[in-house]
Amino acid sequence: MYKNENETALVSQFLASLGDEFNILNIIDEYLKDEDQKVYHAFNMFKFGCLQKSDVLLNKYIELLFHSTNFPDEQYSIRREKFIYLAQNGIQQHLTTKNFMYFANKINLHISRLKSMNKYTDFIEDFLLQMEQYVYSI
């Protein structure tokens, strides 16, 4: 049974890397659950491809970005960096001029929450500026 679960996970990762939205959503949901045994490190440093821009995936990547900022600093730094990298790449893939204001509002709200807890926000603010430049230069 264990072998079958590993094979299923590899197939799911492979399909996600090819851009299958269903499998991308499932893998991100597993990341959000924080189940270490289900977080597959083989693929999570590579951005998942997607054939079409998707607001559903954009929301999931934003959720992953917010989730990654909640990790304790020392213990989870490598995992946090991987999730941030994956989330930022996914956001960039699915961001358009039409959904940018929605994205900016969600990010600004999250920045306000982090500031109220005296947490570091410079990297998120920088990312927001990068995405604004990116989306309006396409």
Contact map, one row per residue, 1 for C-alpha under 8 A:
111110000000000000000000000000000000000000000000000000000000000000000000000000000000000000000000000000000000000000000000000000000000000000
111111000000000000000000000000000000000000000000000000000000000000000000000000000000000000000000000000000000000000000000000000000000000000
111111100000000000000000000000000000000000000000000000000000000000000000000000000000000000000000000000000000000000000000000000000000000000
111111110000000000000000000000000000000000000000000000000000000000000000000000000000000000000000000000000000000000000000000000000000000000
111111111000000000000000000000000000000000000000000000000000000000000000000000000000000000000000000000000000000000000000000000000000000000
011111111100000000000000000000000000000000000000000000000000000000000000000000000000000000000000000000000000000000000000000000000000000000
001111111110000000000000000000000000000000000000000000000000000000000000000000000000000000000000000000000000000000000000000000000000000000
000111111111000000000000000000000000000000000000000000000000000000000000000000000000000000000000000000000000000000000000000000000000000000
000011111111100000000000000000000000000000000000000000000000000000000000000000000000000000000000000000000000000000000000000000000000000000
000001111111110000000000000000000000000000000000000000000000000000000000000000000000000000000000000000000000000000000000000000000000000000
000000111111111000000000000000000000000000000000000000000000000000000000000000000000000000000000000000000000000000000000000000000000000000
000000011111111100000010001000000000000000000000000000000000000000000000000000000000000000000000000000000000000000000000000000000000000000
000000001111111110000011001000000000000000100000000000000000000000000000000000000000000000000000000000000000000000000000000000000000000000
000000000111111111000000000000000000000000000000000000000000000000000000000000000000000000000000000000000000000000000000000000000000000000
000000000011111111110010000000000000000000000000000000000000000000000000000000000000000000000000000000000000000000000000000000000000000000
000000000001111111111111000000000000000000000001100000000000000000000000000000000000000000000000000000000000000000000000000000000000000000
000000000000111111110001000000000000000000100011100000000000000000000000000000000000000000000000000000000000000000000000000000000000000000
000000000000011111110000000000000000000000000001110000000000000000000000000000000000000000000000000000000000000000000000000000000000000000
000000000000001111111001000000000000000000000001111000000000000000000000000000000000000000000000000000000000000000000000000000000000000000
000000000000001111111111000000000000000000000000010000000000000000000000000000000000000000000000000000000000000000000000000000000000000000
000000000000000100111111100000000000000000000000010000001000000000000000000000000000000000000000000000000000000000000000000000000000000000
000000000000000100011111110000000000000000000000000000000000000000000000000000000000000000000000000000000000000000000000000000000000000000
000000000001101100011111111000000000000000000000000000000000000000000000000000000000000000000000000000000000000000000000000000000000000000
000000000000100110111111111100000000000000000001000000000000000000000000000000000000000000000000000000000000000000000000000000000000000000
000000000000000000001111111110000000000000000000000000001001000000000000000000000000000000000000000000000000000000000000000000000000000000
000000000000000000000111111111000000000000000000000000000000000000000000000000000000000000000000000000000000000000000000000000000000000000
000000000001100000000011111111100000001000000000000000000000000000000000000000000000000000000000000000000000000000000000000000000000000000
000000000000000000000001111111110000000000000000000000000001100100000000000000000000000000000000000000000000000000000000000000000000000000
000000000000000000000000111111111000000000000000000000000000000000000000000000000000000000000000000000000000000000000000000000000000000000
000000000000000000000000011111111110011000000000000000000000000000000000000000000000000000000000000000000000000000000000000000000000000000
000000000000000000000000001111111110011000000000000000000000000100000000000000000000000000000000000000000000000000000000000000000000000000
000000000000000000000000000111111100000000000000000000000000000100100000000000000000000000000000000000000000000000000000000000000000000000
000000000000000000000000000011111110000000000000000000000000000000000000000000000000000000000000000000000000000000000000000000000000000000
000000000000000000000000000001111111001000000000000000000000000000000000000000000000000000000000000000000000000000000000000000000000000000
000000000000000000000000000001101111111000000000000000000000000000000000000000000000000000000000000000000000000000000000000000000000000000
000000000000000000000000000000000111111000000000000000000000000000000000000000000000000000000000000000000000000000000000000000000000000000
000000000000000000000000000000000011111100000000000000000000000000000000000000000000000000000000000000000000000000000000000000000000000000
000000000000000000000000000001100011111100000000000000000000000000000000000000000000000000000000000000000000000000000000000000000000000000
000000000000000000000000001001100111111110000000000000000000000000000000000000000000000000000000000000000000000000000000000000000000000000
000000000000000000000000000000000000111111110000000000000000000000000000000000000000000000000000000000000000000000000000000000000000000000
000000000000000000000000000000000000001111111000000000000000000000000000000000000000000000000000000000000000000000000000000000000000000000
000000000000000000000000000000000000000111111000000000000000000000000000000000000000000000000000000000000000000000000000000000000000000000
000000000000100010000000000000000000000111111100000000000000000000000000000000000000000000000000000000000000000000000000000000000000000000
000000000000000000000000000000000000000111111110000000000000000000000000000000000110010000000000000000000000000000000000000000000000000000
000000000000000000000000000000000000000011111110000000000000000000000000000000000100110000000000000000000000000000000000000000000000000000
000000000000000000000000000000000000000000111111000000000000000000000000000000000000010000000000000000000000000000000000000000000000000000
000000000000000010000000000000000000000000011111100000000000000000000000000000000000010011000000000000000000000000000000000000000000000000
000000000000000111100001000000000000000000000111110000000000000000000000000000000000010001000000000000000000000000000000000000000000000000
000000000000000111100000000000000000000000000011111000000000000000000000000000000000000000000000000000000000000000000000000000000000000000
000000000000000001111000000000000000000000000001111110000000000000000000000000000000000000001000000000000000000000000000000000000000000000
000000000000000000100000000000000000000000000000111110000000000000000000000000000000000000000000000000000000000000000000000000000000000000
000000000000000000000000000000000000000000000000011111000000000000000000000000000000000000000100000000000000000000000000000000000000000000
000000000000000000000000000000000000000000000000011111101000000000000000000000000000000000001110000000000000000000000000000000000000000000
000000000000000000000000000000000000000000000000000111111100000000000000000000000000000000000100000000000000000000000000000000000000000000
000000000000000000000000000000000000000000000000000011111110000000000000000000000000000000000100001000000000000000000000000000000000000000
000000000000000000000000000000000000000000000000000001111111000000000000000000000000000000000000000000000000000000000000000000000000000000
000000000000000000001000100000000000000000000000000011111111100000000000000000000000000001000100000000000000000000000000000000000000000000
000000000000000000000000000000000000000000000000000001111111110000000000000000000000000001100110000000000000000000000000000000000000000000
000000000000000000000000000000000000000000000000000000111111111000000000000000000000000000000000000000000000000000000000000000000000000000
000000000000000000000000100100000000000000000000000000011111111100000000000000000000000000000000000000000000000000000000000000000000000000
000000000000000000000000000100000000000000000000000000001111111110000000000000000000011101100000000000000000000000000000000000000000000000
000000000000000000000000000000000000000000000000000000000111111111000000000000000000001000100000000000100000000000000000000000000000000000
000000000000000000000000000000000000000000000000000000000011111111100000000000000000000000000000000000000000000000000000000000000000000000
000000000000000000000000000100110000000000000000000000000001111111110000000000000011001000000000000000000000000000000000000000000000000000
000000000000000000000000000000000000000000000000000000000000111111111000000000000011001100000000000000000000000000000000000000000000000000
000000000000000000000000000000000000000000000000000000000000011111111100000000000000000000000000000000000000010000000000000000000000000000
000000000000000000000000000000010000000000000000000000000000001111111110000000000000000000000000000000000000000000000000000000000000000000
000000000000000000000000000000000000000000000000000000000000000111111110000000011011000000000000000000000000000000000000000000000000000000
000000000000000000000000000000000000000000000000000000000000000011111110000000010000000000000000000000000000000000000000000000000000000000
000000000000000000000000000000000000000000000000000000000000000001111111000000000000000000000000000000000000000000000000000000000000000000
000000000000000000000000000000000000000000000000000000000000000000111111100110010000000000000000000000000000000000000000000000000000000000
000000000000000000000000000000000000000000000000000000000000000000000111111110000000000000000000000000000000000000000000000000000000000000
000000000000000000000000000000000000000000000000000000000000000000000011111110000000000000000000000000000000000000000000000000000000000000
000000000000000000000000000000000000000000000000000000000000000000000001111110000000000000000000000000000000000000000000000000000000000000
000000000000000000000000000000000000000000000000000000000000000000000001111110000000000000000000000000000000000000000000000000000000000000
000000000000000000000000000000000000000000000000000000000000000000000011111111110000000000000000000000000000000000000000000000000000000000
000000000000000000000000000000000000000000000000000000000000000000000011111111111000000000000000000000000000000000000000000000000000000000
000000000000000000000000000000000000000000000000000000000000000000000000000111111100000000000000000000000000000000000000000000000000000000
000000000000000000000000000000000000000000000000000000000000000000000000000111111110000000000000000000000000000000000000000000000000000000
000000000000000000000000000000000000000000000000000000000000000000011010000111111111000000000000000000000000000000000000000000000000000000
000000000000000000000000000000000000000000000000000000000000000000010000000011111111100000000000000000000000000000000000000000000000000000
000000000000000000000000000000000000000000011000000000000000000000000000000001111111110000000000000000000000000000000000000000000000000000
000000000000000000000000000000000000000000010000000000000000000110010000000000111111111000000000000000000000000000000000000000000000000000
000000000000000000000000000000000000000000000000000000000000000110010000000000011111111100000000000000000000000000000000000000000000000000
000000000000000000000000000000000000000000001000000000000000000000000000000000001111111110000000000000000000000000000000000000000000000000
000000000000000000000000000000000000000000011111000000000000100000000000000000000111111111000000000000000000000000000000000000000000000000
000000000000000000000000000000000000000000000000000000000000110110000000000000000011111111100000000000000000000000000000000000000000000000
000000000000000000000000000000000000000000000000000000000000100010000000000000000001111111110000000000000000000000000000000000100000000000
000000000000000000000000000000000000000000000010000000000000000000000000000000000000111111111000000000000000000000000000000000000000000000
000000000000000000000000000000000000000000000011000000001100100000000000000000000000011111111100000000000000000000000000000000000000000000
000000000000000000000000000000000000000000000000000000000100110000000000000000000000001111111110000000000000000000000000000000000000000000
000000000000000000000000000000000000000000000000000000000000000000000000000000000000000111111110000000000000000000000000000000000010000000
000000000000000000000000000000000000000000000000010010000000000000000000000000000000000011111110000000000000000000000000000000000000000000
000000000000000000000000000000000000000000000000000111101100000000000000000000000000000001111111000000000000000000000000000000000000000000
000000000000000000000000000000000000000000000000000010000100000000000000000000000000000000111111101100000000000000000000000000000000001000
000000000000000000000000000000000000000000000000000000000000000000000000000000000000000000000111111100000000000000000000000000000000001000
000000000000000000000000000000000000000000000000000000000000000000000000000000000000000000000011111110000000000000000000000000000000001100
000000000000000000000000000000000000000000000000000000000000000000000000000000000000000000000001111110000000000000000000000000000000000000
000000000000000000000000000000000000000000000000000000100000000000000000000000000000000000000011111111100000000000000000000000000000000000
000000000000000000000000000000000000000000000000000000000000000000000000000000000000000000000011111111110000000000000000000000000001001000
000000000000000000000000000000000000000000000000000000000000000000000000000000000000000000000000111111111000000000000000000000000000000000
000000000000000000000000000000000000000000000000000000000000000000000000000000000000000000000000001111111100000000000000000000000000000000
000000000000000000000000000000000000000000000000000000000000010000000000000000000000000000000000001111111110000000000000000000000000000000
000000000000000000000000000000000000000000000000000000000000000000000000000000000000000000000000000111111111000000000000000000010000000000
000000000000000000000000000000000000000000000000000000000000000000000000000000000000000000000000000011111111100000000000000000000000000000
000000000000000000000000000000000000000000000000000000000000000000000000000000000000000000000000000001111111110000000000000000000000000000
000000000000000000000000000000000000000000000000000000000000000000000000000000000000000000000000000000111111111000000000000100010000000000
000000000000000000000000000000000000000000000000000000000000000000000000000000000000000000000000000000011111111100000000000000000000000000
000000000000000000000000000000000000000000000000000000000000000000000000000000000000000000000000000000001111111110000000000000000000000000
000000000000000000000000000000000000000000000000000000000000000001000000000000000000000000000000000000000111111111000000000000000000000000
000000000000000000000000000000000000000000000000000000000000000000000000000000000000000000000000000000000011111111100000100110000000000000
000000000000000000000000000000000000000000000000000000000000000000000000000000000000000000000000000000000001111111110000000000000000000000
000000000000000000000000000000000000000000000000000000000000000000000000000000000000000000000000000000000000111111111000000000000000000000
000000000000000000000000000000000000000000000000000000000000000000000000000000000000000000000000000000000000011111111111100000000000000000
000000000000000000000000000000000000000000000000000000000000000000000000000000000000000000000000000000000000001111111111100000000000000000
000000000000000000000000000000000000000000000000000000000000000000000000000000000000000000000000000000000000000111111110000000000000000000
000000000000000000000000000000000000000000000000000000000000000000000000000000000000000000000000000000000000000011111110000000000000000000
000000000000000000000000000000000000000000000000000000000000000000000000000000000000000000000000000000000000000001111111000000000000000000
000000000000000000000000000000000000000000000000000000000000000000000000000000000000000000000000000000000000000001111111100000000000000000
000000000000000000000000000000000000000000000000000000000000000000000000000000000000000000000000000000000000000001100111111000000000000000
000000000000000000000000000000000000000000000000000000000000000000000000000000000000000000000000000000000000001001100011111110000000000000
000000000000000000000000000000000000000000000000000000000000000000000000000000000000000000000000000000000000000000000001111111000000000000
000000000000000000000000000000000000000000000000000000000000000000000000000000000000000000000000000000000000000000000001111111100000000000
000000000000000000000000000000000000000000000000000000000000000000000000000000000000000000000000000000000010001000000000111111110000000000
000000000000000000000000000000000000000000000000000000000000000000000000000000000000000000000000000000000000001000000000111111111000000000
000000000000000000000000000000000000000000000000000000000000000000000000000000000000000000000000000000000000000000000000011111111100000000
000000000000000000000000000000000000000000000000000000000000000000000000000000000000000100000000000000000000000000000000001111111110000000
000000000000000000000000000000000000000000000000000000000000000000000000000000000000000000000000000000010010000000000000000111111111000000
000000000000000000000000000000000000000000000000000000000000000000000000000000000000000000000000000000000000000000000000000011111111100000
000000000000000000000000000000000000000000000000000000000000000000000000000000000000000000000000000000000000000000000000000001111111110000
000000000000000000000000000000000000000000000000000000000000000000000000000000000000000000010000000000000000000000000000000000111111111000
000000000000000000000000000000000000000000000000000000000000000000000000000000000000000000000000000100000000000000000000000000011111111100
000000000000000000000000000000000000000000000000000000000000000000000000000000000000000000000000000000000000000000000000000000001111111110
000000000000000000000000000000000000000000000000000000000000000000000000000000000000000000000000000000000000000000000000000000000111111111
000000000000000000000000000000000000000000000000000000000000000000000000000000000000000000000011100100000000000000000000000000000011111111
000000000000000000000000000000000000000000000000000000000000000000000000000000000000000000000000100000000000000000000000000000000001111111
000000000000000000000000000000000000000000000000000000000000000000000000000000000000000000000000000000000000000000000000000000000000111111
000000000000000000000000000000000000000000000000000000000000000000000000000000000000000000000000000000000000000000000000000000000000011111
